[in-house]
Amino acid sequence: MSYAFPPPLPRPIRKAGAPLAIIIILGTIAGLILILLTAVNPAGTALGFILSTVAMSLVLLAYLWLDRWEPEPPSLLILAFLWGASVAVVVSVALEMLVDAAVNTGGADASPVTIAFGAPVIEEAAKGLFLLLMMTGARRNELNSLTDCLVYAGVTAVGFAWLEDIFYISDGATLADSLVTAAMRLIMGPFAHPLFTTFIAIGVYFALQQRNWLAKVGWILLGYLAAVIMHGLWNGSALLGPGAYFGLYVVWMMPVFALAITLAVRSRRREQRIVAEKLPGMVAAGLVTPAEAGWLGSIRTRKQVITAVTGYSGRPAARGVRKFAIQVVELAFVRDRIDRGFGDARVFALQQLEVDGVVAARTAAGPVLHWLNGYRPPVG
C-alpha cells in the first residue's frame, strides 16, 4: 500500500468548507421568513418556533450521533440546515404557488393535486439539490460513505421541516388547532421529511460508485423518484381522512422508517470496518503505531482513550487526540476509494493531503500520543 506523492496537478487540492458569506445570506433569508411569520401571527409563530425547535433539535441530535465516526465539517452541516430552511423553503413555496394557480379552479385552500403531487415533486427536488451541490468540487471529498450522504440529506431536511412546522403550527385558527397540528407533525412525524430525503441520499451514494455518467444520473433519478413517492403517499393519505393517514403510518411509514434506521446503523458499522482494514497499511507506512491501531479501530475504544486523555492532560490534549483520530479516518476513506478503483490523479493528491494531515495532527498531539503508546483501553 503506497502513500507516495502523486504527479503535480494543475490546481491544488483543498479541504471542503462553506463560505461564511453564503451562510450569512442563507441565515438572513431564514430569519426574514421568521420575521414575516411573526408579523402575521406573533403568538402562533412563537409557539411554533419553540415546539418545532425542541422537536427538530432531537432529530438533529440523532444525525449528529450517526455522524460520530467521521464528523462532517460544522460549516457544511450549518450550510445544509440553512439550505433547507431558506433556499428549499423559498423555492418550494414559490413553485407550489405557481402550480396551485394553474390547477386550482377555486377556493382559498391548496388544491389536492398540489398537495399530493406538486408538493412532493417540488420539495424533494429543492432539498435534494443540496446533495447534488455536495457532489461537485472539493465538497465531493466529504461524501465518503452512505452515512455521509444520509447525514447531509437528513440535516437539510431537518432545516426544511423546522421552518415548515413553524408555519403550519402558527397557522392554526385557535391554540387547540395549533397544538393538534404540533402533535401530528412533531410527535407522529418529526422524521418524515428526513425519511423522504433519505432515498435521495441512497441514490446519490450509489451514483458515486458508478463510473458511467448515465448510471450516475439513473441512480440519482431513482432515489428522487422514491422520495417523491414516499412524500406523495404521506400527503395523499392525509387528504383521504384519519383512517387512511393512520393506516399508512402504521403499515408503511413505520416499517420503512425502521429499515432506514437499520440501514444507517449498518452503514456506520461499515465505516468502522473500512478503517480497521486500512490501519495495518498505515502501521506499515509508519503513520500510526501498532498500539494506536489497537484503539483507532472502533468508536468505543476511541471514546475510552479520549476520556482517559481528558483525565490525564485535560480537554485541549483530548481535542488533539480526537483530531488525530478523525484525520486517520479521513485517510482510511480516501485509501478505500483508491482500493476500489476510483484513484485518479486528484484522489492520489487528496491521499497525500490526508497523509500530511495525519503527520501534522500527530506532531500537535505528540506528547499525549507518546503516553498513549503505553496505555491499554479497558476490556469490555
Secondary structure, 3 states (H helix, E strand, C coil): CCCCCCCCCCCCCCCCCCCHHHHHHHHHHHHHHHHHHHHHCHHHHHHHHHHHHHHHHHHHHHHHHHCCCCCCCHHHHHHHHHHHHCHHHHHHHHHHHHHHHHHCCCCCCCCHHHHHHHHHHHHHHHHHHHHHHHCCHHHHHHCCCHHHHHHHHHHHHHHHHHHHHHHHHHCCCCHHHHHHHHHHHHHHCCCHHHHHHHHHHHHHHHHHCCCCHHHHHHHHHHHHHHHHHHHHHHHHHHHCCHHHHHHHHHHHHHHHHHHHHHHHHHHHHHHHHHHHHHHHHHHHCCCCCHHHHHHHCCHHHHHHHHHHHHHHHCHHHHHHHHHHHHHHHHHHHHHHHHHCCCCCHHHHHHHHHHHHHHHHHHHHCHHHHHHHCCCCCCCC
